[in-house]
Amino acid sequence: AAETAAKEAAEKKAAAEAEAAKAAAEATPAE
């Protein structure tokens, strides 16, 4: 159970980081 929770937490963290990176890329004007 602990392994599953840790895996889900890692996936959630990765998803959050991807969302943040996407938001940052969209917020950055293309030059």
PDB file of N, CA, C and O in Angstrom:
ATOM      1  N   ALA A   1       0.844  -1.209   0.000  1.00  0.00           N
ATOM      2  CA  ALA A   1       0.000   0.000   0.000  1.00  0.00           C
ATOM      3  C   ALA A   1       0.870   1.247   0.000  1.00  0.00           C
ATOM      4  O   ALA A   1       0.590   2.213  -0.709  1.00  0.00           O
ATOM      5  N   ALA A   2       1.915   1.216   0.792  1.00  0.00           N
ATOM      6  CA  ALA A   2       2.815   2.371   0.867  1.00  0.00           C
ATOM      7  C   ALA A   2       3.485   2.605  -0.485  1.00  0.00           C
ATOM      8  O   ALA A   2       3.677   3.746  -0.905  1.00  0.00           O
ATOM      9  N   GLU A   3       3.836   1.518  -1.154  1.00  0.00           N
ATOM     10  CA  GLU A   3       4.495   1.659  -2.457  1.00  0.00           C
ATOM     11  C   GLU A   3       3.551   2.309  -3.466  1.00  0.00           C
ATOM     12  O   GLU A   3       3.958   3.158  -4.260  1.00  0.00           O
ATOM     13  N   THR A   4       2.288   1.898  -3.422  1.00  0.00           N
ATOM     14  CA  THR A   4       1.302   2.471  -4.342  1.00  0.00           C
ATOM     15  C   THR A   4       1.117   3.953  -4.068  1.00  0.00           C
ATOM     16  O   THR A   4       1.063   4.761  -4.994  1.00  0.00           O
ATOM     17  N   ALA A   5       1.020   4.304  -2.801  1.00  0.00           N
ATOM     18  CA  ALA A   5       0.836   5.708  -2.431  1.00  0.00           C
ATOM     19  C   ALA A   5       2.032   6.536  -2.882  1.00  0.00           C
ATOM     20  O   ALA A   5       1.872   7.651  -3.377  1.00  0.00           O
ATOM     21  N   ALA A   6       3.222   5.990  -2.710  1.00  0.00           N
ATOM     22  CA  ALA A   6       4.430   6.705  -3.106  1.00  0.00           C
ATOM     23  C   ALA A   6       4.466   6.877  -4.620  1.00  0.00           C
ATOM     24  O   ALA A   6       4.848   7.930  -5.130  1.00  0.00           O
ATOM     25  N   LYS A   7       4.060   5.821  -5.331  1.00  0.00           N
ATOM     26  CA  LYS A   7       4.049   5.886  -6.793  1.00  0.00           C
ATOM     27  C   LYS A   7       3.057   6.942  -7.273  1.00  0.00           C
ATOM     28  O   LYS A   7       3.354   7.732  -8.169  1.00  0.00           O
ATOM     29  N   GLU A   8       1.862   6.939  -6.655  1.00  0.00           N
ATOM     30  CA  GLU A   8       0.850   7.921  -7.040  1.00  0.00           C
ATOM     31  C   GLU A   8       1.317   9.334  -6.728  1.00  0.00           C
ATOM     32  O   GLU A   8       1.060  10.260  -7.497  1.00  0.00           O
ATOM     33  N   ALA A   9       2.002   9.502  -5.604  1.00  0.00           N
ATOM     34  CA  ALA A   9       2.501  10.820  -5.220  1.00  0.00           C
ATOM     35  C   ALA A   9       3.547  11.292  -6.227  1.00  0.00           C
ATOM     36  O   ALA A   9       3.571  12.462  -6.607  1.00  0.00           O
ATOM     37  N   ALA A  10       4.408  10.375  -6.652  1.00  0.00           N
ATOM     38  CA  ALA A  10       5.451  10.725  -7.616  1.00  0.00           C
ATOM     39  C   ALA A  10       4.825  11.110  -8.951  1.00  0.00           C
ATOM     40  O   ALA A  10       5.256  12.063  -9.599  1.00  0.00           O
ATOM     41  N   GLU A  11       3.806  10.361  -9.354  1.00  0.00           N
ATOM     42  CA  GLU A  11       3.143  10.665 -10.624  1.00  0.00           C
ATOM     43  C   GLU A  11       2.428  12.011 -10.541  1.00  0.00           C
ATOM     44  O   GLU A  11       2.443  12.794 -11.491  1.00  0.00           O
ATOM     45  N   LYS A  12       1.799  12.271  -9.386  1.00  0.00           N
ATOM     46  CA  LYS A  12       1.092  13.541  -9.196  1.00  0.00           C
ATOM     47  C   LYS A  12       2.088  14.697  -9.228  1.00  0.00           C
ATOM     48  O   LYS A  12       1.804  15.753  -9.794  1.00  0.00           O
ATOM     49  N   LYS A  13       3.270  14.494  -8.611  1.00  0.00           N
ATOM     50  CA  LYS A  13       4.302  15.531  -8.587  1.00  0.00           C
ATOM     51  C   LYS A  13       4.799  15.792 -10.010  1.00  0.00           C
ATOM     52  O   LYS A  13       4.979  16.941 -10.414  1.00  0.00           O
ATOM     53  N   ALA A  14       5.018  14.716 -10.762  1.00  0.00           N
ATOM     54  CA  ALA A  14       5.504  14.858 -12.133  1.00  0.00           C
ATOM     55  C   ALA A  14       4.467  15.592 -12.980  1.00  0.00           C
ATOM     56  O   ALA A  14       4.816  16.438 -13.803  1.00  0.00           O
ATOM     57  N   ALA A  15       3.199  15.266 -12.774  1.00  0.00           N
ATOM     58  CA  ALA A  15       2.132  15.914 -13.537  1.00  0.00           C
ATOM     59  C   ALA A  15       2.076  17.403 -13.193  1.00  0.00           C
ATOM     60  O   ALA A  15       1.903  18.246 -14.074  1.00  0.00           O
ATOM     61  N   ALA A  16       2.222  17.716 -11.912  1.00  0.00           N
ATOM     62  CA  ALA A  16       2.182  19.110 -11.480  1.00  0.00           C
ATOM     63  C   ALA A  16       3.354  19.891 -12.073  1.00  0.00           C
ATOM     64  O   ALA A  16       3.207  21.044 -12.476  1.00  0.00           O
ATOM     65  N   GLU A  17       4.519  19.243 -12.119  1.00  0.00           N
ATOM     66  CA  GLU A  17       5.702  19.913 -12.679  1.00  0.00           C
ATOM     67  C   GLU A  17       5.513  20.138 -14.177  1.00  0.00           C
ATOM     68  O   GLU A  17       5.923  21.169 -14.711  1.00  0.00           O
ATOM     69  N   ALA A  18       4.887  19.168 -14.854  1.00  0.00           N
ATOM     70  CA  ALA A  18       4.645  19.305 -16.287  1.00  0.00           C
ATOM     71  C   ALA A  18       3.674  20.458 -16.536  1.00  0.00           C
ATOM     72  O   ALA A  18       3.851  21.244 -17.466  1.00  0.00           O
ATOM     73  N   GLU A  19       2.641  20.546 -15.687  1.00  0.00           N
ATOM     74  CA  GLU A  19       1.665  21.631 -15.821  1.00  0.00           C
ATOM     75  C   GLU A  19       2.353  22.979 -15.625  1.00  0.00           C
ATOM     76  O   GLU A  19       2.095  23.930 -16.363  1.00  0.00           O
ATOM     77  N   ALA A  20       3.231  23.053 -14.624  1.00  0.00           N
ATOM     78  CA  ALA A  20       3.932  24.304 -14.327  1.00  0.00           C
ATOM     79  C   ALA A  20       4.845  24.682 -15.487  1.00  0.00           C
ATOM     80  O   ALA A  20       4.929  25.851 -15.865  1.00  0.00           O
ATOM     81  N   ALA A  21       5.525  23.693 -16.047  1.00  0.00           N
ATOM     82  CA  ALA A  21       6.436  23.955 -17.162  1.00  0.00           C
ATOM     83  C   ALA A  21       5.643  24.439 -18.373  1.00  0.00           C
ATOM     84  O   ALA A  21       6.066  25.350 -19.085  1.00  0.00           O
ATOM     85  N   LYS A  22       4.478  23.811 -18.596  1.00  0.00           N
ATOM     86  CA  LYS A  22       3.638  24.209 -19.729  1.00  0.00           C
ATOM     87  C   LYS A  22       3.150  25.640 -19.543  1.00  0.00           C
ATOM     88  O   LYS A  22       3.163  26.438 -20.479  1.00  0.00           O
ATOM     89  N   ALA A  23       2.720  25.953 -18.326  1.00  0.00           N
ATOM     90  CA  ALA A  23       2.224  27.295 -18.033  1.00  0.00           C
ATOM     91  C   ALA A  23       3.334  28.321 -18.227  1.00  0.00           C
ATOM     92  O   ALA A  23       3.102  29.402 -18.770  1.00  0.00           O
ATOM     93  N   ALA A  24       4.531  27.980 -17.785  1.00  0.00           N
ATOM     94  CA  ALA A  24       5.664  28.896 -17.912  1.00  0.00           C
ATOM     95  C   ALA A  24       5.999  29.112 -19.386  1.00  0.00           C
ATOM     96  O   ALA A  24       6.308  30.229 -19.803  1.00  0.00           O
ATOM     97  N   ALA A  25       5.935  28.044 -20.165  1.00  0.00           N
ATOM     98  CA  ALA A  25       6.245  28.144 -21.589  1.00  0.00           C
ATOM     99  C   ALA A  25       5.207  29.016 -22.288  1.00  0.00           C
ATOM    100  O   ALA A  25       5.544  29.820 -23.157  1.00  0.00           O
ATOM    101  N   GLU A  26       3.944  28.852 -21.903  1.00  0.00           N
ATOM    102  CA  GLU A  26       2.887  29.649 -22.528  1.00  0.00           C
ATOM    103  C   GLU A  26       2.980  31.112 -22.106  1.00  0.00           C
ATOM    104  O   GLU A  26       2.642  32.013 -22.873  1.00  0.00           O
ATOM    105  N   ALA A  27       3.442  31.335 -20.877  1.00  0.00           N
ATOM    106  CA  ALA A  27       3.539  32.699 -20.367  1.00  0.00           C
ATOM    107  C   ALA A  27       4.738  33.424 -20.974  1.00  0.00           C
ATOM    108  O   ALA A  27       4.777  34.654 -21.009  1.00  0.00           O
ATOM    109  N   THR A  28       5.715  32.653 -21.451  1.00  0.00           N
ATOM    110  CA  THR A  28       6.913  33.250 -22.044  1.00  0.00           C
ATOM    111  C   THR A  28       6.646  33.599 -23.509  1.00  0.00           C
ATOM    112  O   THR A  28       6.333  32.715 -24.306  1.00  0.00           O
ATOM    113  N   PRO A  29       6.766  34.867 -23.866  1.00  0.00           N
ATOM    114  CA  PRO A  29       6.520  35.268 -25.255  1.00  0.00           C
ATOM    115  C   PRO A  29       7.562  34.681 -26.203  1.00  0.00           C
ATOM    116  O   PRO A  29       8.760  34.703 -25.917  1.00  0.00           O
ATOM    117  N   ALA A  30       7.095  34.158 -27.326  1.00  0.00           N
ATOM    118  CA  ALA A  30       8.019  33.567 -28.298  1.00  0.00           C
ATOM    119  C   ALA A  30       8.782  34.680 -28.991  1.00  0.00           C
ATOM    120  O   ALA A  30       8.199  35.680 -29.409  1.00  0.00           O
ATOM    121  N   GLU A  31      10.087  34.499 -29.111  1.00  0.00           N
ATOM    122  CA  GLU A  31      10.903  35.530 -29.751  1.00  0.00           C
ATOM    123  C   GLU A  31      11.537  34.976 -31.016  1.00  0.00           C
ATOM    124  O   GLU A  31      12.266  35.690 -31.705  1.00  0.00           O
TER     125      GLU A  31
END
